[in-house]
Amino acid sequence: MVFETHSSWVLSQSAIYEAVWKEPGDKCQSAVVNVVSALRRKIGDGYIETVVGSGDRFVG
């Protein structure tokens, strides 16, 4: 997975959407926000960091 091998990379919502759903990432914001939010609830705080204006990165 991209997060594991490149943990310092900040991935945009479009990049995450394209990697997961294999479709163009334009207009994907709500889907990615919902999935990242669900992941945070399941794995706890401190593993996914949101970089405002850029995207998300795995910090675990």
C-alpha angles and dihedrals in degrees: 000000000000094000093056098049097039105031094161093057118105110216121203120230089251092053092049091048093049092048095049104034099028091226134108110289101221113121093012101120100112094048093052094043091052094048094046089049091051091048091052091052091050101043099029134236123313100046103081120042124195114218104204112239093007114057139252136313136190112243101170 
